[in-house]
């Protein structure tokens, strides 16, 4: 089954052909850990986690070398340190751990490599030295700048011209530049900046620019040319464009053979962002919803298209997952099946078509229910295997049906188990009034009792 992915640089779907099937390299831009991440920040790691799973199913998990960096040299971290008085390292360590915990709750597997920018300053300096030596960069009064005009095909990823590189959140126009489009490779230290944001360099004390960080880390851990580079569409320009410029001018090789970008999560038609004040934190959402619900909701839209984030989307995701887990429960005890269903894998092979893949997951749930209705042990075993294989590719169905339906309630489950057992005992003793009383008590708490041939169990309604 051929894997096709949309390459932003070529503006078309392309058959994926790795440089080395035994070592497939994937780099995804990671977080700047200065605060809690919002749910829009979760879309890239979830999307590329699915891609990683698809690649692993084809080439083997050990063949995938996946790097996702931590940007702990950045203006927002410096601002947070100046505002709170905390060291930059303490802020970065705190929020990087929260971010990774949030990702784990969303069933995002850890990257193979998690490079931190602060641990790679020597590699960044070495790369800048090479760019200066090769006349692609120059030293100014405020730092070292990359000369955009020195690269004839600058802008090839985004299709934008150098003059489009105007002042913005990370790209400022400065009289120190020879051209407004030039961008910082090294920024000289300014009075009042925290000492833990300053390093020595051949040009003076300061810190690396944002773009050079990813170029240096990707080259060190994955090589001068990597298979896939990914991230959100907001990084296409200028960040990824500038990564290409630095990397290809320094190394004389293509930086990445495939560029993949995911679309935004929107709130009411606007891009979700902290600056707009319309962001919803992952940390807060996880207090109200299981991580799999958030993951399912994000996967319900095609990764390249905008996705409107709202309460109805979450409710629909929860309803569908309840149905799928309910079907899985009915075939759970029938082990040893052989999953031979290819529809979901086929959907994911077509540019990670997760909406079609989720529709296939629902179809597999219907098959499981049909097998259970017919009490066909072989069909039930195969249905179980198919559901679990599908869940593995999507990063869903990671819990047992019982754990999903009963949830976690700090000791409350044991009390409910005892009440359910009391109802079973009352029914055995033909004390129907007591059995009904227990049932009604649990129903008032939102607990549904399910009686079946193998006994009674319960779930949270």
C-alpha positions, -999 to +999 in steps of 0.1 A: +000+000+000+017+032-012+020+061+013+014+095-002+018+127+018+013+163+008+046+181+004+042+218+010+074+226-009+062+208-041+025+218-035+014+182-043+009+148-028+040+127-033+048+090-028+070+088+003+104+073-005+129+074+024+166+079+020+172+048+041+143+025+050+163+014+080+166+050+094+138+074+086+143+108+100+115+131+112+120+166+128+091+185+142+094+220+158+086+217+195+074+241+222+088+272+238+081+263+274+073+297+290+037+289+299+009+263+295+003+251+260-031+257+244-050+230+225-040+245+191-004+237+201-014+200+204-024+196+168+012+192+154+023+166+179-009+146+174-007+148+136+029+138+135+024+111+161-001+095+137+024+098+109+051+082+130+027+053+138+020+049+101+057+049+093+064+024+121+037+000+108+056-001+075+092+001+084+093-009+120+094+012+151+131+011+155+136+026+120+119+058+129+142+085+144+119+113+155+133+146+170+111+172+186+130+201+201+125+223+232+131+260+224+145+272+257+163+302+241+136+326+231+124+361+238+092+350+255+112+330+281+134+360+287+103+381+292+088+355+316+121+355+336+122+393+339+086+394+349+087+366+376+123+368+387+127+331+382+157+317+363+150+308+327+160+272+333+135+268+361+107+282+340+117+260+310+120+229+330+086+234+347+066+240+316+085+215+294+074+188+320+038+201+320+039+200+281+052+165+280+027+153+306-001+169+286+012+151+254+013+118+273-023+123+283-031+128+246-014+095+238+014+112+220+045+090+223+077+107+234+101+116+205+132+095+200+153+126+206+143+157+225+171+183+219+171+214+241+184+246+224+206+255+254+225+223+250+234+230+213+248+266+214+283+254+202+267+237+171+248+269+164+279+290+166+298+266+144+270+269+118+270+307+119+307+308+115+304+287+083+277+310+070+299+341+077+329+324+061+309+315+030+296+352+027+259+342+034+260+362+066+275+394+080+283+410+113+264+442+123+264+464+153+235+445+169+243+409+159+250+386+130+226+386+101+217+362+073+218+380+040+186+369+022+198+383-011+228+360-011+204+330-017+189+331-052+160+308-044+151+321-010+113+318-006+109+285-025+090+268+004+063+294+009+064+311-025+068+344-008+093+370-020+120+385+004+102+418+006+073+399+022+095+392+052+082+422+071+082+431+108+062+406+129+063+387+161+098+373+155+111+392+125+118+429+131+130+456+107+162+472+120+186+498+106+215+475+115+205+452+086+216+457+050+182+446+039+149+446+059+144+409+049+176+398+066+172+378+098+192+373+130+216+344+134+231+359+166+218+387+188+241+407+209+232+410+246+213+441+257+214+458+291+191+443+316+188+409+300+191+379+323+227+365+325+214+330+319+203+341+284+238+352+274+266+331+258+301+339+245+307+338+208+334+349+183+314+381+176+305+391+212+283+380+240+246+373+232+223+345+221+214+326+189+184+336+168+153+314+168+158+300+133+194+288+137+184+267+167+163+242+147+188+241+118+217+232+141+198+206+162+183+189+132+217+186+115+234+172+146+208+145+154+193+136+121+218+147+094+223+175+069+194+161+048+164+147+067+134+128+053+105+148+068+104+182+085+070+191+100+052+217+120+022+241+120+014+262+089+023+293+109+059+281+109+061+278+071+071+315+068+094+328+081+107+300+104+109+271+080+119+293+051+148+306+072+158+271+083+161+261+047+182+292+039+206+286+068+209+248+064+212+246+026+237+275+024+258+261+052+258+225+041+252+227+003+225+201+006+187+200+006+175+203+042+145+181+040+130+159+012+094+164+024+078+194+042+045+188+060+024+214+077-009+212+096-036+238+096-048+259+125-074+252+152-099+280+151-121+295+178-151+312+162-134+315+128-102+330+142-068+312+147-064+301+183-036+320+200-026+334+233-021+368+218-057+369+206-069+358+240-090+330+225-069+300+235-080+271+256-053+254+276-047+216+272-041+215+310-076+228+317-094+207+291-078+175+306-096+183+338-130+180+321-123+155+292-104+123+287-072+128+267-086+104+240-116+127+235-093+157+228-072+135+204-102+121+186-116+157+182-084+169+166-082+139+143-118+144+132-107+171+107-081+166+080-048+178+093-042+204+065-076+220+069-086+245+096-107+229+124-132+248+145-128+240+182-160+240+202-180+221+228-201+202+202-169+188+186-159+174+220-193+160+228-195+142+194-160+128+200-170+115+234-202+099+220-184+081+192-156+069+215-183+056+240-199+036+212-166+022+200-155+012+235-189-003+241-185-025+210-150-034+221-163-044+255-187-069+239-158-088+222-131-081+248-129-116+262-124-132+227-086-131+223-065-146+196-081-131+166-063-121+134-068-085+122-070-084+085-089-051+079-071-027+056-095+001+052-082+023+080-046+018+069-056+027+033-072+059+046-041+069+065-019+061+035-037+088+016-021+119+032-032+109+067-069+110+059-080+107+096-117+116+090-120+086+067-100+065+091-123+074+120-153+065+098-136+031+093-132+028+131-169+033+135-175+006+108-153-018+127-173-011+159-205-021+140-188-053+129-179-061+165-215-055+176-228-077+148-203-105+158-214-102+194-251-103+184-245-135+165-224-149+193-197-159+168-165-165+188-142-163+157-158-132+143-157-116+178-120-124+182-112-110+147-133-079+155-114-073+187-081-076+169-092-052+141-104-026+166-071-028+186-050-026+155-070+004+143-067+020+177-029+015+176-025+034+143-047+063+155-034+064+191-069+055+204-085+026+224-055+025+248-077+017+278-096-014+286-134-009+280-140-012+318-114+015+325-129+038+299-165+034+310-159+036+347-132+063+347-109+072+375-125+084+408-099+082+436-115+053+455-151+060+444-150+030+420-144+006+448-176+019+465-196+015+433-182-020+428-194-029+464-229-015+456-231-034+424-220-066+442-247-058+469-273-056+441-261-090+427-264-105+462-298-090+467-311-104+434-296-138+443-316-137+475-347-125+456-347-093+476-359-073+446-368-042+466-332-039+478-318-046+443-340-019+429-330+006+456-293+001+449-300+004+411-319+037+417-292+050+440-265+044+414-287+058+386-290+091+406-252+093+405-251+088+368-241+051+370-256+026+346-257-011+355-254-035+327-266-071+332-254-098+309-248-135+306-214-132+323-226-111+351-232-074+359-209-045+353-213-007+353-204+025+335-207+062+340-235+075+319 
